[in-house]
Amino acid sequence: MKRIEELLGMRVDLSVIAQWITPKSRVLDLGCGKGELLSYLIHHKDVRGMGVDIDEESLLACVEKGIPVIQRDINLSLQDVEDQSFDYVIISQTIQQLQKPDQLILESLRIGRHVILSFPNFGHYRIRLSLFFSGRMPKSKTLPYEWYDTPNIHLMTLRDFQDFCHRYGIRVHQWYYFWQNRGGRWILFPNWIASGCIAMISRREP
C-alpha cells in the first residue's frame, strides 16, 4: 500500500479507493482534481475512466495526463447521464463542499453500480475537544480552514452518514477509517477516533 500512496501523493483515501476498484471497470470521478487517482487506475488497472471537474487548472492537468475529462459543476444535476453507466462513481473529499450533497449521492447511485465516498469526520475527538475548550470553529489537518474561507459547507460525522444511508435504504459494502497517515477497517469507536472515512455504497436490492 505504501507504493500506491507514493504514487497518489500520500493520500490514504485515494490509496484505499484504488485498491477497491476492479480492473477493467468503468469509473467516473466526480471532482477529480488533477487526475492522480484516475491516472493510476487507467495505467495500473486498465479502467475506462472519466473525470469531472470545474477548475480549469485541474482540467488542464488531466488533459496533460491523457485523462478523459469534462468541465462541469457537480452541484448541478446528473439527469442527462444514463442509469448504471458506470461500475464505480467516486466522490473523494468533495461531498462536504456541495450545495446539495444528498442529491449528488442519490444521483450517483442511479448512474453507478457502486459509489465510493471519502469525507472528513467532524465527530473526531480532537475537533470535539477543540470546540469545547476554545469555543471557536475547530481546525485540523483534514479541516484546516478558517470559518470564513472554508469550502466545506455541509460538515458531517460518521454517524450522520450512517443515518443518511439508513434513511434512504443505502447499503454500505465496505468501511475504512483513517487518522493521520494511518487507517484500518476496524477500530473501536470510529465516530470518535477516525479523522476521515471511506465507504463503498450501493442501492439495496428491492
N, C-alpha and C positions, 0 to 999 in steps of 0.2 A: 504493500500500500504506500510506503514511503516514496517509491519511484513514481507512482501515479501522482502523489501530492506535489512532487517537484515539478512535474510536467504541467500541473494545473495551478501553479502559483501558491502552493502550500495551503490551499483552501480545503479543509476537511470535508465540507459538504459536497463539493464537486467531485472529490475522490470517491466518496461513497456512492454518489449518484452514478458515476462512470462504471462502477462495479455492478450496479443493479441493472444496467441496460443490457439487453440481449443482443448479441451480434446480428447484423443484417436487418435490424428493425428500423421502423420509420419513426423519426424523432423530431418533435417541434420544441424549440427552446424559446419560451416567451420571456423577453427581457434578457437576451443572450449576451449583452455586453460586447466585449471584443472577440467573443467566439472561442475562448480557450477550451471550454468543455466540448463544444461541437467539433472543433478541430481534432481533439483527442479521439472522440467517438468515431469520426469519419476515417481516421488513419489507423486506428488500432482495433476497431470493432466493425468496420465496414458498414456503418449505418447509413441510411439515406436521411440526412439531416437538413433541417431548415431553421434559420434563426429569424427572430422578430425583435426589432428594437427601434426606438425613436431617435436616439442620439446619432448625429452624423459622424462623429469621430469613431464611434463603435462600429457603425456600418462600414466605414472605410477600412477599419482593421479587419473586419470579417471578409470583405472583398479581397483584400491583400492575401488572406489565408486561403482563398478559393472556396469560401463557405457560402452556399446559397442563403441570401438574407433579404428581407423586405423591411422597408421603413413603415412603421405603424405604431400608433398609440394603443397599447393594450388595455387602456381604460375603456376603449370602445368595444362594441360587441363583436363577437366572432361568428355571428349568424351565417355569414357567407361561406364558412368552412363546413364541408360535408361531415356527416356523422361518421365516427370511427375512422377518420382519415389517417390517424397515426397510432402507432403502438404505445408511444410514450409522449406525454406533454410535460415539459419541465418548467417549473417556476421556482427559481433559486434566489433566495434573499430579495424577493421583489414583492411578494403578496402584501406586505405591510405598507407598501408605498402607494397602493392603488386606491382610487376613489371608491370603487365597489368591488372589494376582493371576493365577496360571496358570489357575485355574478361571474367573475372570471373563473373561479374554481368550478362552478356548475357547468359553464360553457366548455371548459377544458375536459371535464368528464364526459361530455357529449361527443367531442371530436377525437378523444383519445381513449384507448382501452385502459390505460393506466395513467395516472398523474402523479408526478413526484414533486414535492414541495420541500423547500428548506426555509426556515424562518427563525429569527431570534426569539428567545423565550423571555418575555417580560416578567415572568414569575421567578426568575433566578434569584437565589438568596441574596446576592450582593446588591442587586437592584432594589429588592425589598428593604434591605438594611440601609442603603443609601438614602432612599426616600424617607424612611422612618427617622433617621438621625439628622439628616441635613434639611429636610423639609423642602427640597428642590427636586426638579425633574432629574432623575439619575442618568449617569453616563457610564458606559462600559466599553470594552473592546469591540463588542458586536453592535453597540448603540452609542457611538462616540460623539453625537451631535448635541449642540445646544437646542433648547426648546424652540427657538425662533428660526433656526435654519435646518432643522431635521427634515429629510424626505419621508420619514416614517409617520404616516397619519392614522394608521389603524394598528396600533400595537396590540399584541395578544400574548396569552400564556399557552403553554401546552394544554392545560385543562380547557381553556376556551376553545381550542381547535378540536379537542376530543368531543366537546359538547356540540360543536358545529356538525361534525361528522355524524353523530347520533341523531341530531335533528333532521338532517337531510338524507338519512339512510345510506351513508357512505361507508364502504368497507375499507379498513386500514389493513394492508397486507404486511407491511414492514415498518418498524420504527428504528431510528438510530438517533442517539442523543450525543451531543458533543459539548465540550467545555475546553477553553484554551485551544491547544492543538491536539487534544486527546478526545477519544469518544468510545462508545460501546453500544451494543444493542440492549443491554440490560443494566440499569443502575437503580439503586434504591431512591425513592422519592424524586423522580426525574423532573417534576414540575418545580422543585426547589433547586436541584443540583445542576441541571442542564442549562447552559447559556444559549444553546440553539438546538433545533430539532430537524429531523428529516423524516418524511413519511411518504410511503407509496400507497396510493388510494385508488379505488375504482367504485363504480356504482354497484350496489348489491343486486344480485340476480333476483328477478321477480318470483 
